[in-house]
Amino acid sequence: MRMVLKAQIPVEAGNEAIRNGTMSKVIESALESIKPEAAYFTTDDGYRTAFLYFDMQDSSQMPVVAESFFLDMNANVTIKPVMNTDDLRKGLKAMQGGI
């Protein structure tokens, strides 16, 4: 299932992670293990924020995906299912006649 991981990194933890080199290691490790179809980095509500869109085969992958953000950067992490345009079209078509 296609998912989005949102990791918001607190300012002080992010500053320290940049100073000690942890930030790039955590990001590169996440990209390597998750293999996202897209990755975006921005600010959100005043925090450094990463959005990683990836395919999750099983919910047991959640610790592998999230723990380095929690442990290494004290990040606020959410993981949610998402759809692309084709998924939405498929869902809407399946609903036709069913309502």
ZIBEL-V977002 format. One record per helix or strand. SS is the DSSP state (2 for helix, 1 for strand). FROM is the first residue (numbers start at 1). LEN is the number of residues. If there is no record, write none. Layout:
SS&FROM&LEN ; SS&FROM&LEN
//
This chain:
1&2&8 ; 2&11&10 ; 2&22&13 ; 1&38&7 ; 1&47&9 ; 2&59&15 ; 1&76&6 ; 2&85&11
//
